[in-house]
Amino acid sequence: MTRAAVRAAITAILGALLAAAWLAVWYATHATIAIELDTDPPRLVSGLYPVEHDDQAQLSFAWTRQDVTIRVPGIDRRVEWTFSLRIRGARPIASDNPQLEVFADGVPVGSRQLASGFEEIAITIPANAERRRGVVLTLHTSKTFVPGPADPRPLGAMLDRLTLAPAGPVLAPRRAIAGAAVSAGAMGAAIALLGVTTGSAVIGAVLLSAADAAVIARGFGPFTDFPSVAMRLGVWIALALVVIALLVERVHGQPLRNTARFAAAFSACAMFLKLLVLLHPDMPIRDTLFQAHRFEWVLAGRLYFTSVAPGGYAFPYAPGLYVFAAPFAEFVRRGASDMTLLRIVVCSGDAIAAVLLYRVVVSAWGDRLTAAISVALYQLLPIGFGVISTGNLTNAFAQSVAVLALVVMSAAALRLERPGPLAALTLLLSGAYLSHTSTLAILFVATLAIALCFIARGGPALRSPAAAIAVATVTASIVAIAVYYAHFMDTYRSELGRLSHETASAAADAGGRSIGDRVRIVPYYLRSYFGIPFLVLTAIGAWEMRRLRDRLALALCGWALACAIFMIIGIVTPMDMRYYLGSVPAVSIAAAYGASRAWHRGGAWRGAALVLLAGATATGIRFWWSTLG
């Protein structure tokens, strides 16, 4: 125990020192702050109206009020900074354009007469020896105008982009360095306490500290309370990782295998890095604010409501996520904190689902390498984090519950005569059905397809599990309909009638795409949502799995069949379920199986597996990093 504690302490110190060094380097080389205004800016910027988009001109912009304030606490004032704007007065008569004045901490630093068209303006913010940290910039337009009765806003100027760049080397704010050091140190200590090898702990600390520091150093991250958020995230996730690992070891009466430690550490680190991006001040809110508003409805007792899908289709918006998160609502204030709470709940569910893939693969095949790779690929697939980052939290949460149901369906304990596993599957299916309508549709078909695969290809031994799945599916469907979906019969009649008409007339979907367009865009979606390395590994794995007849292989077959059915429906009709997201567990395990089989073959196959896994990792990291813009 003493040896483990010493190793954890050394890893924590190494991670903290590396994170501090990484952050200093990242900040010194990426100190420029850019606001592109393709989404609403961080809260440190005030005085702007919501971002608008001109599709014809391929331009996004925001109108200013008469005064715009940009607060950058902690910025290094020992050097000059250049404040650049792409802005225009946008008045049709040149003489009506306003004068723009810029102030730094209340002191005028420049002024320009704005033109009707866009122009680049650069203003120097002088160094300030007396105030070595922080600046408050104010943009003042000399006059405003009101477009008309339909738009009564007083508008100052049209702003397209803001940048703030230093004239020389700068030092990061101390609280940013502290936030990176403490969070990376805590996570490094937790990885070491899992019992991984010293080399693995060091490599984990190096990689995690670099990613941690890169996110904190980015954009407005160092200048808000975000470093303290990162600190708390790192400490709590590290604590949860160690406690859960110890409980699992206590229950099983033996230490975790190295592959299990890898799966746990990778999922915890992935959760930490995902939440870092999601909670970053530069992260666009997107649909997360909508989710927070619906959460407040549920807390107020309003459970039955609809939402509008692309194309204007109304559908019941199942509140499973909000109901699950409700017991934690008392720990946060209403408002922006609700978005944080929902994101944490969803990412926690995602991490748990990933770790349980390890369990089900080991139980089914005894292949720990495939199991560990499955967990990593599940976390790296772009589509998974893409759905969370766009704010479709209910769908992401329902997907995690559906994966838990897949784990139970693949477990040897599930039989009709065993009420415990049967009740667990029924509960999970009910939870998934009551969390998102897309998951309801895909999972319902998947469970039926899995039961049929068990009967058709699994022989007599799988008839009882097939019956258990059928019973759980029917029971969960009855519960979901009785509890929630029966309240929306008028909505179903209206939308199904409209969908039937549009399908019969081969109408375009919400994006104006015909059936042919929807067929042609499938390769683009596959590349965007998965990436070529994932697809190649999945193809190899599917080929290698073609003769397997065990529970997990047949469950994955039925799962993939359901997603394929909804892909066809999405092509033939304008209705688009999230079948790409639904396929994630099947793709992850199949791709991992392909990588494992290639590795065991040795030679050129082993090299190909390494290249494809490296490509899959790069794909996932690139998408994660690009989420902030």
QUIRA-V399562 format. One record per helix or strand. SS is the DSSP state (H for helix, E for strand). FROM is the first residue (numbers start at 1). LEN is the number of residues. Records with the same first field share a line. If there is no record, write none. Layout:
BEGIN
SS=FROM-LEN + FROM-LEN
END
This chain:
BEGIN
H=2-28 + 94-3 + 174-20 + 198-19 + 221-3 + 226-27 + 258-21 + 288-12 + 320-7 + 329-3 + 336-30 + 368-13 + 382-8 + 393-18 + 419-15 + 437-21 + 460-24 + 485-20 + 515-6 + 522-8 + 532-13 + 551-22 + 579-4 + 584-18 + 603-24
E=33-3 + 45-4 + 52-3 + 59-18 + 81-8 + 99-6 + 107-7 + 119-7 + 133-9 + 145-4 + 151-5 + 158-9 + 306-4 + 313-4
END
